[in-house]
Amino acid sequence: MPAGVPERLEVVRDRDAVEAEALGRDAEREQLRGCELLGGCLVTEAQWGESRGRRHRLGPMVARSHGGWLALVPVKALPRGKSRLAEVLDVEARADLVLFLLRRVVEACLEAGLAVCVVSPDADVHAAARALGAGVLDDGGRDLSASVALALEQHATAAGVVVLAGDLPHVTADDVRELMAHARPLALVAAADGTTNAIAACPPSAFRPSYGPGSAERHGGTRVRLAGIERDIDTPGDLGLAFPAACRG
């Protein structure tokens, strides 16, 4: 067993995820070759969850902790999500896209070492979030500003927060860490249309949510350029840029 791996843990592959499980008596199961320790940290328990009739396994996606920081990811109820894509995707396809993008955002945040809370009124979104290892908060269908304000109130004692849009197909853990590093006390990544795709606040009380057109200017803070966060999916054109192979023809 390599140094730094706790006794009676092993690393196993689950597709692209790495998990830690209790070792059985069979010493041959102590296999580590070909695996990576995300952030040098192991997770001791795998969890299963079900969302929209599909079973999801929780990968570790937990790196070294960032001292009490929390990621908040607000998500609309699935029937209302991505309505601007209605001309190219039906309701079911849009719901699947929302959950796919949510997974990318949650996994990037967990890999960056943050606890994650997904804020949504939707039970299917809650199930998908829990399956990934995130907590959930029911916002009762509030608008975006009120939803984030509720989450900030609920988590006022966090050392810092990162609030990210749930539709960022290219976001990475490094993007999240970079945004956090500029939060003195606020750092923001704007979308191309001047709205806010992500904001980091340390302390959380430094952020007063005011989403909508022109929100990046209203929110203020240090403006950070991060391509993985700047590019979201709102329109058919955005969808084609994010997934060109899938959209051909």
C-alpha positions as a Markdown table, in Angstrom:
| # | Residue | x | y | z |
|---|---|---|---|---|
| 1 | Met | 0.0 | 0.0 | 0.0 |
| 2 | Pro | 1.5 | 3.3 | -1.0 |
| 3 | Ala | 2.4 | 5.9 | 1.6 |
| 4 | Gly | -0.5 | 8.2 | 2.6 |
| 5 | Val | -3.3 | 5.7 | 2.0 |
| 6 | Pro | -5.1 | 4.9 | 5.2 |
| 7 | Glu | -5.0 | 1.3 | 6.4 |
| 8 | Arg | -7.8 | -0.9 | 5.2 |
| 9 | Leu | -8.7 | 1.3 | 2.3 |
| 10 | Glu | -8.3 | 0.6 | -1.3 |
| 11 | Val | -8.7 | 2.7 | -4.4 |
| 12 | Val | -11.0 | 1.3 | -7.1 |
| 13 | Arg | -12.1 | 2.7 | -10.5 |
| 14 | Asp | -15.7 | 3.5 | -11.3 |
| 15 | Arg | -15.5 | 4.8 | -14.8 |
| 16 | Asp | -13.5 | 8.0 | -14.4 |
| 17 | Ala | -14.0 | 8.2 | -10.6 |
| 18 | Val | -11.7 | 7.0 | -7.9 |
| 19 | Glu | -13.3 | 5.7 | -4.6 |
| 20 | Ala | -12.1 | 4.3 | -1.4 |
| 21 | Glu | -13.8 | 1.2 | 0.1 |
| 22 | Ala | -13.1 | -1.0 | 3.1 |
| 23 | Leu | -10.8 | -3.9 | 2.2 |
| 24 | Gly | -12.0 | -7.4 | 2.4 |
| 25 | Arg | -9.9 | -10.4 | 3.4 |
| 26 | Asp | -8.7 | -10.9 | -0.1 |
| 27 | Ala | -5.3 | -9.2 | -0.3 |
| 28 | Glu | -5.5 | -9.3 | -4.1 |
| 29 | Arg | -8.1 | -6.5 | -4.0 |
| 30 | Glu | -5.5 | -4.1 | -2.8 |
| 31 | Gln | -5.0 | -2.7 | -6.3 |
| 32 | Leu | -3.8 | 0.9 | -6.8 |
| 33 | Arg | -2.0 | 0.7 | -10.2 |
| 34 | Gly | -3.5 | 3.0 | -12.9 |
| 35 | Cys | -5.5 | 5.1 | -10.4 |
| 36 | Glu | -5.2 | 8.6 | -9.3 |
| 37 | Leu | -5.8 | 10.1 | -5.8 |
| 38 | Leu | -7.8 | 13.2 | -6.5 |
| 39 | Gly | -6.2 | 16.0 | -4.6 |
| 40 | Gly | -4.3 | 13.4 | -2.5 |
| 41 | Cys | -7.4 | 12.5 | -0.6 |
| 42 | Leu | -9.6 | 9.4 | -0.5 |
| 43 | Val | -13.3 | 9.0 | 0.2 |
| 44 | Thr | -14.2 | 6.2 | 2.6 |
| 45 | Glu | -17.7 | 5.4 | 1.3 |
| 46 | Ala | -19.5 | 5.0 | -2.0 |
| 47 | Gln | -23.1 | 6.0 | -2.3 |
| 48 | Trp | -25.8 | 5.2 | -4.8 |
| 49 | Gly | -28.7 | 7.4 | -5.8 |
| 50 | Glu | -31.4 | 7.3 | -8.3 |
| 51 | Ser | -32.7 | 10.2 | -10.5 |
| 52 | Arg | -35.1 | 10.0 | -13.4 |
| 53 | Gly | -35.0 | 6.2 | -13.4 |
| 54 | Arg | -31.2 | 6.1 | -13.7 |
| 55 | Arg | -28.8 | 4.9 | -11.0 |
| 56 | His | -25.8 | 7.1 | -10.3 |
| 57 | Arg | -22.7 | 6.2 | -8.3 |
| 58 | Leu | -20.9 | 8.7 | -6.2 |
| 59 | Gly | -17.3 | 9.1 | -7.1 |
| 60 | Pro | -14.9 | 10.7 | -4.6 |
| 61 | Met | -14.5 | 14.0 | -6.4 |
| 62 | Val | -13.2 | 15.2 | -3.0 |
| 63 | Ala | -9.8 | 16.9 | -2.9 |
| 64 | Arg | -8.1 | 18.7 | -0.1 |
| 65 | Ser | -10.5 | 20.9 | 1.8 |
| 66 | His | -10.5 | 24.6 | 1.4 |
| 67 | Gly | -11.1 | 25.6 | 5.0 |
| 68 | Gly | -14.9 | 25.7 | 5.3 |
| 69 | Trp | -15.7 | 27.1 | 1.8 |
| 70 | Leu | -18.9 | 26.1 | 0.2 |
| 71 | Ala | -20.2 | 26.0 | -3.4 |
| 72 | Leu | -23.8 | 27.0 | -4.0 |
| 73 | Val | -25.4 | 25.8 | -7.3 |
| 74 | Pro | -28.9 | 27.1 | -8.0 |
| 75 | Val | -31.0 | 25.1 | -10.5 |
| 76 | Lys | -34.5 | 25.7 | -11.7 |
| 77 | Ala | -37.2 | 23.1 | -11.6 |
| 78 | Leu | -36.6 | 20.8 | -14.5 |
| 79 | Pro | -39.8 | 21.6 | -16.5 |
| 80 | Arg | -38.7 | 25.3 | -16.5 |
| 81 | Gly | -35.0 | 24.7 | -17.2 |
| 82 | Lys | -33.4 | 25.8 | -20.5 |
| 83 | Ser | -36.6 | 27.1 | -22.0 |
| 84 | Arg | -34.6 | 29.0 | -24.6 |
| 85 | Leu | -33.6 | 25.7 | -26.1 |
| 86 | Ala | -37.2 | 24.6 | -26.8 |
| 87 | Glu | -36.8 | 25.1 | -30.5 |
| 88 | Val | -34.1 | 22.4 | -30.7 |
| 89 | Leu | -34.7 | 20.2 | -27.6 |
| 90 | Asp | -38.0 | 18.8 | -26.1 |
| 91 | Val | -38.7 | 18.9 | -22.4 |
| 92 | Glu | -37.1 | 15.5 | -21.6 |
| 93 | Ala | -34.0 | 16.4 | -23.5 |
| 94 | Arg | -33.7 | 19.7 | -21.8 |
| 95 | Ala | -34.1 | 18.1 | -18.4 |
| 96 | Asp | -31.4 | 15.5 | -19.3 |
| 97 | Leu | -29.1 | 18.4 | -20.3 |
| 98 | Val | -29.7 | 20.2 | -17.1 |
| 99 | Leu | -28.7 | 17.2 | -15.0 |
| 100 | Phe | -25.7 | 16.5 | -17.2 |
| 101 | Leu | -24.4 | 20.0 | -16.8 |
| 102 | Leu | -25.2 | 19.9 | -13.0 |
| 103 | Arg | -23.0 | 16.9 | -12.7 |
| 104 | Arg | -20.1 | 18.7 | -14.4 |
| 105 | Val | -20.4 | 21.7 | -12.1 |
| 106 | Val | -20.8 | 19.7 | -8.9 |
| 107 | Glu | -17.9 | 17.4 | -9.7 |
| 108 | Ala | -15.6 | 20.4 | -10.4 |
| 109 | Cys | -16.5 | 22.0 | -7.1 |
| 110 | Leu | -16.0 | 18.8 | -5.1 |
| 111 | Glu | -12.7 | 18.1 | -6.8 |
| 112 | Ala | -11.6 | 21.7 | -5.9 |
| 113 | Gly | -12.2 | 20.7 | -2.2 |
| 114 | Leu | -15.5 | 22.5 | -1.6 |
| 115 | Ala | -18.6 | 21.2 | 0.0 |
| 116 | Val | -21.5 | 21.7 | -2.4 |
| 117 | Cys | -25.2 | 22.6 | -1.8 |
| 118 | Val | -27.5 | 22.5 | -4.8 |
| 119 | Val | -30.4 | 24.9 | -4.4 |
| 120 | Ser | -33.6 | 23.9 | -6.3 |
| 121 | Pro | -37.3 | 23.2 | -5.8 |
| 122 | Asp | -37.1 | 20.0 | -7.9 |
| 123 | Ala | -37.0 | 16.5 | -6.3 |
| 124 | Asp | -35.2 | 15.0 | -9.3 |
| 125 | Val | -32.5 | 17.6 | -9.1 |
| 126 | His | -32.2 | 16.9 | -5.4 |
| 127 | Ala | -31.8 | 13.2 | -6.1 |
| 128 | Ala | -29.1 | 13.7 | -8.7 |
| 129 | Ala | -27.3 | 16.1 | -6.4 |
| 130 | Arg | -27.3 | 13.7 | -3.5 |
| 131 | Ala | -26.1 | 10.9 | -5.8 |
| 132 | Leu | -23.1 | 13.0 | -6.6 |
| 133 | Gly | -22.3 | 13.8 | -2.9 |
| 134 | Ala | -23.8 | 17.3 | -2.7 |
| 135 | Gly | -26.2 | 18.6 | -0.2 |
| 136 | Val | -29.5 | 20.2 | -1.2 |
| 137 | Leu | -31.7 | 23.1 | -0.2 |
| 138 | Asp | -35.3 | 23.5 | -1.4 |
| 139 | Asp | -35.8 | 27.1 | -2.4 |
| 140 | Gly | -39.6 | 26.8 | -2.8 |
| 141 | Gly | -39.4 | 28.0 | -6.4 |
| 142 | Arg | -38.0 | 31.4 | -5.6 |
| 143 | Asp | -36.4 | 33.5 | -8.3 |
| 144 | Leu | -32.6 | 33.3 | -8.7 |
| 145 | Ser | -31.7 | 36.3 | -6.4 |
| 146 | Ala | -34.1 | 35.2 | -3.6 |
| 147 | Ser | -32.9 | 31.5 | -4.0 |
| 148 | Val | -29.2 | 32.5 | -3.6 |
| 149 | Ala | -30.1 | 34.9 | -0.7 |
| 150 | Leu | -31.8 | 32.0 | 1.1 |
| 151 | Ala | -28.8 | 29.7 | 0.6 |
| 152 | Leu | -26.4 | 32.4 | 1.9 |
| 153 | Glu | -28.6 | 32.9 | 4.9 |
| 154 | Gln | -28.6 | 29.2 | 5.6 |
| 155 | His | -24.8 | 29.0 | 5.3 |
| 156 | Ala | -23.8 | 32.3 | 6.8 |
| 157 | Thr | -21.1 | 30.7 | 9.0 |
| 158 | Ala | -19.1 | 29.3 | 6.0 |
| 159 | Ala | -15.7 | 30.8 | 5.6 |
| 160 | Gly | -16.5 | 31.7 | 2.0 |
| 161 | Val | -18.9 | 30.8 | -0.8 |
| 162 | Val | -18.7 | 30.3 | -4.5 |
| 163 | Val | -22.0 | 30.6 | -6.3 |
| 164 | Leu | -21.9 | 29.0 | -9.8 |
| 165 | Ala | -24.4 | 28.7 | -12.5 |
| 166 | Gly | -25.4 | 25.1 | -13.1 |
| 167 | Asp | -24.9 | 25.2 | -16.9 |
| 168 | Leu | -21.2 | 25.5 | -17.3 |
| 169 | Pro | -20.0 | 22.7 | -19.6 |
| 170 | His | -16.3 | 23.5 | -19.4 |
| 171 | Val | -15.8 | 24.4 | -15.8 |
| 172 | Thr | -12.8 | 22.8 | -14.0 |
| 173 | Ala | -11.6 | 22.5 | -10.4 |
| 174 | Asp | -8.7 | 24.8 | -11.3 |
| 175 | Asp | -11.2 | 27.4 | -12.5 |
| 176 | Val | -13.0 | 27.2 | -9.1 |
| 177 | Arg | -9.8 | 27.5 | -7.2 |
| 178 | Glu | -8.6 | 30.5 | -9.2 |
| 179 | Leu | -11.9 | 32.4 | -8.6 |
| 180 | Met | -11.7 | 31.7 | -4.9 |
| 181 | Ala | -8.1 | 33.1 | -4.8 |
| 182 | His | -9.3 | 36.5 | -6.0 |
| 183 | Ala | -12.2 | 36.9 | -3.5 |
| 184 | Arg | -11.0 | 39.9 | -1.5 |
| 185 | Pro | -13.8 | 40.0 | -0.6 |
| 186 | Leu | -15.6 | 39.5 | -4.0 |
| 187 | Ala | -14.5 | 38.0 | -7.3 |
| 188 | Leu | -16.8 | 37.5 | -10.3 |
| 189 | Val | -16.8 | 35.8 | -13.7 |
| 190 | Ala | -19.3 | 37.4 | -16.1 |
| 191 | Ala | -21.1 | 35.7 | -19.0 |
| 192 | Ala | -20.8 | 37.3 | -22.5 |
| 193 | Asp | -24.2 | 39.0 | -22.0 |
| 194 | Gly | -23.1 | 40.8 | -18.8 |
| 195 | Thr | -24.9 | 38.5 | -16.4 |
| 196 | Thr | -23.1 | 36.6 | -13.6 |
| 197 | Asn | -21.9 | 33.1 | -14.1 |
| 198 | Ala | -20.0 | 32.7 | -10.9 |
| 199 | Ile | -19.0 | 34.8 | -7.9 |
| 200 | Ala | -16.8 | 34.1 | -4.9 |
| 201 | Ala | -17.3 | 35.9 | -1.6 |
| 202 | Cys | -15.2 | 35.8 | 1.5 |
| 203 | Pro | -17.0 | 36.3 | 3.9 |
| 204 | Pro | -20.4 | 35.2 | 2.4 |
| 205 | Ser | -22.0 | 38.4 | 3.7 |
| 206 | Ala | -20.0 | 40.4 | 1.2 |
| 207 | Phe | -22.3 | 39.1 | -1.6 |
| 208 | Arg | -25.8 | 40.7 | -2.1 |
| 209 | Pro | -27.5 | 38.8 | -4.9 |
| 210 | Ser | -29.0 | 40.9 | -7.7 |
| 211 | Tyr | -29.2 | 38.7 | -10.7 |
| 212 | Gly | -30.7 | 39.6 | -14.1 |
| 213 | Pro | -29.6 | 41.7 | -17.0 |
| 214 | Gly | -26.4 | 43.7 | -16.1 |
| 215 | Ser | -25.9 | 41.8 | -12.9 |
| 216 | Ala | -22.1 | 41.5 | -13.3 |
| 217 | Glu | -21.8 | 45.3 | -13.1 |
| 218 | Arg | -24.2 | 45.5 | -10.1 |
| 219 | His | -22.4 | 42.8 | -8.2 |
| 220 | Gly | -19.0 | 44.4 | -8.5 |
| 221 | Gly | -15.9 | 42.8 | -7.1 |
| 222 | Thr | -12.7 | 41.8 | -8.9 |
| 223 | Arg | -13.5 | 40.7 | -12.5 |
| 224 | Val | -11.8 | 37.4 | -13.4 |
| 225 | Arg | -11.5 | 35.9 | -16.9 |
| 226 | Leu | -11.9 | 32.2 | -16.8 |
| 227 | Ala | -13.0 | 30.6 | -20.1 |
| 228 | Gly | -14.3 | 27.5 | -18.4 |
| 229 | Ile | -16.8 | 29.6 | -16.4 |
| 230 | Glu | -17.5 | 32.3 | -19.0 |
| 231 | Arg | -19.0 | 29.9 | -21.4 |
| 232 | Asp | -22.5 | 28.7 | -20.4 |
| 233 | Ile | -25.4 | 27.2 | -22.4 |
| 234 | Asp | -28.5 | 29.4 | -22.9 |
| 235 | Thr | -29.2 | 29.4 | -26.6 |
| 236 | Pro | -29.0 | 26.8 | -29.5 |
| 237 | Gly | -25.8 | 28.6 | -30.6 |
| 238 | Asp | -24.2 | 28.0 | -27.2 |
| 239 | Leu | -25.3 | 24.4 | -27.4 |
| 240 | Gly | -23.6 | 23.9 | -30.8 |
| 241 | Leu | -20.4 | 25.5 | -29.5 |
| 242 | Ala | -20.3 | 23.3 | -26.4 |
| 243 | Phe | -21.1 | 20.1 | -28.2 |
| 244 | Pro | -20.4 | 20.5 | -31.9 |
| 245 | Ala | -20.2 | 16.8 | -32.7 |
| 246 | Ala | -23.6 | 16.1 | -31.2 |
| 247 | Cys | -25.2 | 19.1 | -33.0 |
| 248 | Arg | -24.0 | 18.4 | -36.5 |
| 249 | Gly | -26.5 | 17.6 | -39.1 |
